[in-house]
């Protein structure tokens, strides 16, 4: 279902303004399907991987929002929850059980909460929760990671940058996800000529890996504002020299997209100095890992940002980019909006259900416009809520869009 051909039908900016009010005479009940709900005409299977820390809390909220938005658009979901990460380690002894991967592969899309925590930090590498995530990406063959960073007008004051710098930022980082130094071989531990222990990794990319992520990035840029910046370190690294040559070659297939190149250290600086100069960024695995997290903080909170990881065919993987936040796990303090927006990306890029995706995006904006904030995005004059209540308010906004048109 999640082929790239399907996914590229709609790659515009991820948010749409929505100011519909809930009619006073018809207050909605949270989670209840109201007038406007359709008889399901499309059915999808979704694998839920709550994971660790705040993962189960935010996945619970996103599941409810998906169900309601789907029902209002004639969509029915079948959810199957499976263990992953530290939770799977405790239950089965491995971070990604075979049954979990098999279920994920057979579904139409996968929604992941978060993995990791202090409890497993000292485990051997093959028994770390993060190893399970790498195995999942490899098992699903999701090679293209899309991470939007959009400064919402309701949250512009939450950015650590000056308002005039942050206001209007809307960029997309396209990160290659299954190659590079995280997967390259040889890797391991050894000794040097002085007898000292060394650790080593290999940054390696094949032409085919670069070409396919470049095409994803050009297609993404084409459907946004026609500007693509390729980030590398071609002045030092041979792998980056090949990267730049291949991206430049693929650019000939996209004469309508303006291509520029930038070294990663300069790109990191420019993201802070003038982020509005960027529209779409394409880069390798490790640079994308770093730059997308940097871009996330321009928006004010990592708790607001979703991501989509897509394969050439088969299910995509959708997840918030925040971590498991074990310090606040189980305290109803987590911000579920990144996971809710990941669910919207699942609809848009994984299933091609644009209307349902936009219903969720609009509901998030409406909830923020009504002044509800979790602790990570709170400011004076707004209403501080927990994870559960934020989810309930989003459900009200999802439903209010139907009520306002009846």
Backbone torsions as a table, in degrees:
resi	resn	phi	psi	omega
1	UNK	NA	-31.2	-171.2
2	UNK	-99.0	41.7	178.9
3	UNK	-66.9	153.4	-178.8
4	UNK	-65.4	-31.6	176.8
5	UNK	-58.5	-42.6	178.8
6	UNK	-69.0	-44.6	-173.9
7	UNK	-62.8	-29.8	-174.8
8	UNK	-86.1	9.6	173.5
9	UNK	-68.9	-27.5	-175.6
10	UNK	-146.1	98.3	-179.5
11	UNK	-127.8	38.3	177.9
12	UNK	-78.3	178.9	177.0
13	UNK	-56.5	143.6	-166.2
14	UNK	-79.1	-2.3	-175.3
15	UNK	-126.2	147.5	175.4
16	UNK	-131.4	134.2	-179.4
17	UNK	-67.0	146.1	-178.7
18	UNK	-150.7	121.7	-176.3
19	UNK	-123.0	17.9	-178.7
20	UNK	-63.2	133.4	179.8
21	UNK	-94.1	155.9	176.8
22	UNK	-84.0	120.4	-179.5
23	UNK	-58.6	132.5	-176.9
24	UNK	-63.6	-32.8	-176.4
25	UNK	-75.4	-6.6	-175.2
26	UNK	-140.2	62.4	-177.6
27	UNK	-64.7	131.5	-177.1
28	UNK	-78.0	151.1	169.5
29	UNK	-92.0	133.1	-175.6
30	UNK	-60.5	128.8	173.5
31	UNK	81.2	-2.0	-178.6
32	UNK	-96.1	132.3	-179.8
33	UNK	-75.8	128.6	-175.2
34	UNK	-112.6	-170.7	178.5
35	UNK	-53.0	141.6	-177.6
36	UNK	104.0	-13.7	177.2
37	UNK	-67.3	144.1	-176.6
38	UNK	-106.9	153.9	170.0
39	UNK	-66.2	127.2	-176.1
40	UNK	-55.7	128.9	177.1
41	UNK	-115.7	-15.0	-179.6
42	UNK	-133.3	137.7	-177.4
43	UNK	-127.6	137.1	-179.8
44	UNK	-134.4	148.1	174.0
45	UNK	-100.9	129.5	-177.8
46	UNK	-121.0	125.8	172.9
47	UNK	-89.4	124.3	177.5
48	UNK	-101.8	129.2	177.8
49	UNK	-121.8	85.7	-176.4
50	UNK	-61.1	-40.6	176.9
51	UNK	76.0	-132.4	-167.6
52	UNK	-122.4	172.5	174.8
53	UNK	56.6	-124.6	-179.5
54	UNK	-80.8	-2.1	-177.5
55	UNK	-51.8	-52.1	-179.7
56	UNK	-60.4	-33.7	-179.2
57	UNK	-67.7	-46.8	-176.0
58	UNK	-75.2	-32.1	176.9
59	UNK	-65.9	-37.9	178.6
60	UNK	-59.8	-43.6	178.4
61	UNK	-64.2	-48.3	-177.0
62	UNK	-63.0	-36.8	178.5
63	UNK	-61.4	-43.8	179.1
64	UNK	-64.1	-40.9	179.3
65	UNK	-67.0	-43.5	177.2
66	UNK	-58.2	-45.6	-177.4
67	UNK	-62.1	-45.3	-177.9
68	UNK	-68.9	-48.8	179.8
69	UNK	-61.2	-39.7	179.3
70	UNK	-64.1	-44.6	-178.0
71	UNK	-62.9	-33.8	179.4
72	UNK	-74.4	-13.6	178.9
73	UNK	-112.2	12.7	178.4
74	UNK	76.6	30.3	-178.1
75	UNK	-118.6	136.7	176.0
76	UNK	-118.3	134.1	-179.7
77	UNK	-111.1	140.8	167.6
78	UNK	-109.2	118.1	-176.9
79	UNK	-102.6	137.9	173.2
80	UNK	-130.5	118.6	-177.1
81	UNK	-93.6	131.2	-176.7
82	UNK	-132.2	153.4	-179.6
83	UNK	-77.6	146.8	-177.5
84	UNK	-157.1	147.6	175.5
85	UNK	74.9	-140.6	-179.6
86	UNK	-63.0	-36.9	177.8
87	UNK	-59.7	-39.3	178.0
88	UNK	-70.9	-36.8	176.8
89	UNK	-58.9	-45.3	-179.2
90	UNK	-67.3	-32.3	-175.2
91	UNK	-86.8	-39.0	-172.1
92	UNK	-125.1	-13.2	-179.6
93	UNK	92.3	-2.4	177.5
94	UNK	-135.1	151.3	-176.0
95	UNK	-77.1	-19.5	176.8
96	UNK	-138.5	92.2	179.4
97	UNK	-62.7	150.6	178.5
98	UNK	-56.8	-37.4	-178.6
99	UNK	-65.1	-35.8	179.3
100	UNK	-66.7	-46.7	179.8
101	UNK	-64.1	-41.5	-180.0
102	UNK	-62.6	-42.4	178.6
103	UNK	-63.8	-43.6	179.4
104	UNK	-60.8	-44.0	-178.9
105	UNK	-62.9	-32.4	-176.1
106	UNK	-85.9	-7.1	-177.1
107	UNK	-90.6	173.9	177.8
108	UNK	-85.3	-24.2	178.6
109	UNK	-165.5	159.2	-177.7
110	UNK	-125.1	129.7	177.4
111	UNK	-116.3	119.8	-175.5
112	UNK	-110.4	140.0	176.7
113	UNK	-84.8	-84.6	178.8
114	UNK	-162.1	154.8	178.9
115	UNK	-133.2	155.7	175.8
116	UNK	106.3	166.5	178.9
117	UNK	166.1	165.0	-176.3
118	UNK	-57.8	-32.2	-175.0
119	UNK	-56.6	-31.3	-173.6
120	UNK	-112.3	9.1	-175.0
121	UNK	-61.5	-32.4	-175.7
122	UNK	-95.5	7.4	176.4
123	UNK	-66.8	156.0	171.0
124	UNK	-61.9	156.6	-171.7
125	UNK	-53.8	-43.8	-176.6
126	UNK	-70.8	-8.8	178.9
127	UNK	-114.9	22.2	175.7
128	UNK	-94.4	145.2	177.6
129	UNK	-56.1	-37.0	-178.5
130	UNK	-63.4	-30.3	176.6
131	UNK	-63.6	-36.9	177.3
132	UNK	-63.0	-36.1	178.6
133	UNK	-67.3	-42.9	177.3
134	UNK	-62.6	-39.9	178.6
135	UNK	-65.5	-36.5	179.1
136	UNK	-65.7	-46.7	178.6
137	UNK	-60.0	-42.6	180.0
138	UNK	-67.3	-40.9	-178.4
139	UNK	-66.5	-33.3	178.2
140	UNK	-88.5	-7.9	-179.1
141	UNK	56.6	39.2	176.1
142	UNK	-86.6	110.9	-172.7
143	UNK	-108.4	-12.6	-175.8
144	UNK	-118.3	113.6	-179.5
145	UNK	-104.0	120.2	179.1
146	UNK	-105.6	120.9	179.9
147	UNK	-126.3	102.4	176.7
148	UNK	-76.4	146.3	172.0
149	UNK	-131.6	101.9	-176.1
150	UNK	-122.4	126.2	176.4
151	UNK	-85.0	107.8	-179.8
152	UNK	-73.2	142.2	-179.0
153	UNK	-58.5	-30.5	-180.0
154	UNK	-70.8	-19.0	-174.0
155	UNK	-120.2	14.1	-175.8
156	UNK	-61.1	-31.8	179.7
157	UNK	-74.6	-11.8	178.3
158	UNK	-81.4	-14.8	179.4
159	UNK	-68.8	146.6	176.7
160	UNK	-79.2	-10.3	176.4
161	UNK	-87.2	160.6	175.9
162	UNK	-59.0	148.5	-175.8
163	UNK	-56.5	-42.3	-177.8
164	UNK	-67.4	-21.3	177.1
165	UNK	-84.2	-42.5	-174.1
166	UNK	-82.4	-32.4	-173.7
167	UNK	-60.5	127.9	177.2
168	UNK	88.7	0.3	178.8
169	UNK	-65.5	130.0	178.9
170	UNK	-152.8	94.7	-177.0
171	UNK	-131.7	162.9	179.1
172	UNK	-130.5	125.2	174.2
173	UNK	-97.1	122.6	175.7
174	UNK	-104.8	109.8	-173.5
175	UNK	-109.3	129.9	172.1
176	UNK	-70.0	134.4	-164.3
177	UNK	-116.1	-17.0	-172.3
178	UNK	-120.2	8.1	179.1
179	UNK	-124.9	-162.1	176.3
180	UNK	77.0	-159.3	-169.0
181	UNK	-69.7	-21.7	179.5
182	UNK	-72.1	-22.7	-177.1
183	UNK	-121.5	-13.2	-173.5
184	UNK	-64.1	149.2	177.5
185	UNK	-128.5	146.9	9.1
186	UNK	-76.5	157.6	175.7
187	UNK	-152.0	158.6	176.9
188	UNK	142.4	-153.2	-178.7
189	UNK	-125.8	146.9	179.7
190	UNK	-158.7	-160.7	176.8
191	UNK	-130.7	147.1	176.7
192	UNK	-91.7	-174.5	-176.2
193	UNK	-65.8	-16.2	178.3
194	UNK	-94.4	2.4	179.6
195	UNK	83.5	6.6	178.5
196	UNK	-82.1	145.3	175.8
197	UNK	-71.4	138.5	177.0
198	UNK	-129.7	151.6	170.7
199	UNK	-115.6	141.1	-175.8
200	UNK	-142.7	146.9	176.3
201	UNK	-137.1	161.1	-175.1
202	UNK	-122.3	124.0	172.6
203	UNK	-90.3	109.5	-175.7
204	UNK	-140.1	135.3	175.6
205	UNK	-136.4	137.2	173.0
206	UNK	-92.3	156.9	-179.8
207	UNK	-54.1	-43.8	-177.4
208	UNK	-62.9	-36.5	179.4
209	UNK	-66.5	-40.6	179.9
210	UNK	-69.6	-43.5	-176.7
211	UNK	-61.2	-42.5	-175.2
212	UNK	-70.8	-38.0	178.2
213	UNK	-72.8	-31.7	177.1
214	UNK	-63.4	-42.3	179.9
215	UNK	-65.3	-39.4	175.1
216	UNK	-58.6	-45.0	-178.0
217	UNK	-66.1	-42.4	178.9
218	UNK	-64.7	-40.4	177.8
219	UNK	-64.2	-39.4	178.0
220	UNK	-63.5	-47.9	-179.9
221	UNK	-62.8	-38.0	-179.3
222	UNK	-60.8	-35.1	-178.3
223	UNK	-91.9	2.0	174.2
224	UNK	-107.4	-104.1	-177.2
225	UNK	-120.8	13.2	172.2
226	UNK	74.4	23.6	179.4
227	UNK	-127.4	127.5	179.3
228	UNK	-128.7	127.3	174.7
229	UNK	-111.0	119.6	177.1
230	UNK	-94.2	124.6	-175.6
231	UNK	-107.3	129.4	-178.8
232	UNK	-151.0	-168.0	173.2
233	UNK	-136.5	54.3	-172.4
234	UNK	-70.1	-9.5	175.5
235	UNK	-81.4	-7.8	-176.3
236	UNK	-131.9	-43.1	-169.1
237	UNK	-102.3	130.6	178.3
238	UNK	-62.7	-38.8	178.2
239	UNK	-59.9	-36.2	177.6
240	UNK	-73.4	-31.8	176.0
241	UNK	-62.2	-44.3	176.3
242	UNK	-65.1	-41.8	178.2
243	UNK	-53.9	-49.3	-176.5
244	UNK	-65.8	-40.2	179.3
245	UNK	-61.7	-43.9	-176.3
246	UNK	-72.2	-40.9	177.5
247	UNK	-61.8	-40.4	178.0
248	UNK	-63.6	-38.7	179.3
249	UNK	-67.3	-43.1	-179.6
250	UNK	-66.1	-27.3	179.6
251	UNK	-58.6	-25.6	179.0
252	UNK	-63.5	-24.0	178.0
253	UNK	-79.6	-10.6	-175.0
254	UNK	-131.0	66.1	-177.6
255	UNK	-64.2	-17.2	-179.9
256	UNK	-85.0	-4.5	179.3
257	UNK	-107.0	128.9	178.1
258	UNK	-81.5	117.9	-178.6
259	UNK	-103.6	131.8	170.6
260	UNK	-128.1	162.5	177.5
261	UNK	-123.1	149.0	179.4
262	UNK	-150.0	138.7	174.0
263	UNK	-71.0	148.9	-171.0
264	UNK	-63.8	-36.0	180.0
265	UNK	-66.3	-40.0	176.0
266	UNK	-66.7	-39.6	179.5
267	UNK	-61.4	-40.8	178.1
268	UNK	-61.2	-40.7	178.3
269	UNK	-68.2	-44.4	-176.7
270	UNK	-66.7	-30.5	177.4
271	UNK	-61.5	-31.5	178.3
272	UNK	-87.2	-37.9	-176.8
273	UNK	-71.9	-48.4	-175.3
274	UNK	-150.6	73.9	-175.5
275	UNK	-64.6	-22.5	-177.4
276	UNK	-70.4	-10.9	177.0
277	UNK	-71.1	-17.0	-176.8
278	UNK	-97.9	142.6	170.5
279	UNK	-115.3	-64.9	177.5
280	UNK	-125.5	132.8	178.6
281	UNK	-118.2	133.7	173.2
282	UNK	-120.5	135.9	-177.9
283	UNK	-159.3	174.4	-175.6
284	UNK	-78.6	-174.6	-171.3
285	UNK	-64.7	-54.7	-174.3
286	UNK	-72.0	-39.9	178.3
287	UNK	-66.5	-38.8	178.9
288	UNK	-66.0	-36.2	177.5
289	UNK	-58.6	-45.2	-176.3
290	UNK	-76.2	-49.8	-174.7
291	UNK	-65.8	-36.0	-179.5
292	UNK	-68.3	-34.1	175.1
293	UNK	-69.8	-38.2	176.1
294	UNK	-62.5	-46.0	179.2
295	UNK	-60.9	-33.6	-177.7
296	UNK	-62.2	-34.3	-176.4
297	UNK	-75.4	-17.1	173.8
298	UNK	-62.0	-31.4	-175.7
299	UNK	-77.6	-12.9	178.2
300	UNK	111.2	-28.6	179.9
301	UNK	-161.3	134.2	174.6
302	UNK	-67.2	-16.1	178.8
303	UNK	-74.6	1.0	-178.7
304	UNK	-107.1	-5.4	-166.3
305	UNK	-109.5	128.1	178.4
306	UNK	-93.7	176.5	171.5
307	UNK	-154.1	157.8	176.6
308	UNK	-130.8	133.5	175.3
309	UNK	-118.8	119.9	-169.0
310	UNK	-115.5	148.6	176.7
311	UNK	-110.2	166.6	174.6
312	UNK	-64.2	-32.6	173.3
313	UNK	-156.1	158.8	-177.7
314	UNK	94.6	179.8	-173.7
315	UNK	-69.6	145.7	172.6
316	UNK	-90.4	163.9	179.6
317	UNK	-114.4	126.0	-174.7
318	UNK	-124.8	130.7	-173.5
319	UNK	-157.9	149.7	170.2
320	UNK	-69.4	154.9	-177.0
321	UNK	-91.5	-3.7	176.1
322	UNK	-73.6	166.1	179.4
323	UNK	-89.0	-165.2	-175.3
324	UNK	-82.4	-12.1	175.9
325	UNK	43.7	59.4	-176.0
326	UNK	-60.4	-23.6	-179.1
327	UNK	-64.2	-25.9	-179.0
328	UNK	-116.0	4.9	-178.2
329	UNK	-59.9	136.2	177.8
330	UNK	76.4	6.6	-177.4
331	UNK	-107.9	6.7	179.5
332	UNK	59.0	36.4	179.2
333	UNK	-110.5	-8.5	-173.4
334	UNK	-69.4	149.6	172.9
335	UNK	-90.7	114.9	-177.9
336	UNK	-87.4	-1.1	-169.6
337	UNK	-67.8	-32.8	177.4
338	UNK	-63.7	-37.3	178.9
339	UNK	-73.6	-38.1	175.3
340	UNK	-61.2	-42.9	178.8
341	UNK	-71.4	-27.7	171.9
342	UNK	-65.5	-35.9	175.3
343	UNK	-64.5	-36.3	176.0
344	UNK	-65.6	-39.4	176.1
345	UNK	-65.3	-35.9	176.0
346	UNK	-58.0	-45.5	178.7
347	UNK	-64.3	-45.6	-172.9
348	UNK	-74.7	-51.0	-173.2
349	UNK	-93.6	-28.5	-178.0
350	UNK	-88.5	-35.8	-174.2
351	UNK	-117.9	-8.2	-178.5
352	UNK	70.8	21.7	-179.2
353	UNK	-97.3	75.9	-173.4
354	UNK	-64.1	-42.7	-176.0
355	UNK	-62.8	-44.2	178.8
356	UNK	-65.4	-37.5	178.0
357	UNK	-62.8	-46.2	-178.7
358	UNK	-67.9	-29.0	175.2
359	UNK	-61.8	-43.0	179.6
360	UNK	-69.4	-44.6	179.6
361	UNK	-59.0	-43.9	179.0
362	UNK	-63.5	-37.7	180.0
363	UNK	-65.8	-38.3	177.2
364	UNK	-63.0	-46.0	178.5
365	UNK	-62.0	-41.7	-179.7
366	UNK	-63.6	-41.5	178.7
367	UNK	-61.6	-43.3	177.8
368	UNK	-66.9	-39.1	179.0
369	UNK	-63.6	-28.6	177.5
370	UNK	-82.1	1.6	169.2
371	UNK	91.3	12.0	-179.2
372	UNK	-86.5	134.4	-176.3
373	UNK	-143.2	138.6	165.4
374	UNK	-83.0	170.8	-172.1
375	UNK	-58.1	-33.5	-175.3
376	UNK	-71.2	-19.8	-179.2
377	UNK	-122.5	13.4	-175.8
378	UNK	-72.7	143.7	170.7
379	UNK	-145.5	160.8	-177.5
380	UNK	-56.5	140.8	178.7
381	UNK	95.7	-8.2	178.3
382	UNK	-105.3	176.5	-178.7
383	UNK	-105.4	117.9	-179.9
384	UNK	-79.1	125.7	179.7
385	UNK	-132.8	165.6	175.8
386	UNK	-93.8	-175.6	-177.4
387	UNK	-60.2	-47.6	-176.5
388	UNK	-64.2	-45.6	-177.9
389	UNK	-67.7	-36.0	176.2
390	UNK	-59.5	-41.8	176.2
391	UNK	-61.9	-41.1	179.1
392	UNK	-64.1	-38.2	179.5
393	UNK	-68.5	-37.2	176.0
394	UNK	-64.0	-40.9	177.2
395	UNK	-60.2	-40.7	176.7
396	UNK	-60.4	-41.7	-179.1
397	UNK	-69.7	-37.4	175.4
398	UNK	-58.5	-44.3	-176.8
399	UNK	-74.6	-33.7	-176.3
400	UNK	-64.3	-28.9	179.2
401	UNK	-63.1	-35.9	176.6
402	UNK	-72.4	-46.8	-177.2
403	UNK	-60.1	-35.1	-177.3
404	UNK	-69.4	-18.1	-177.4
405	UNK	-104.8	-2.8	-177.5
406	UNK	-87.9	NA	NA
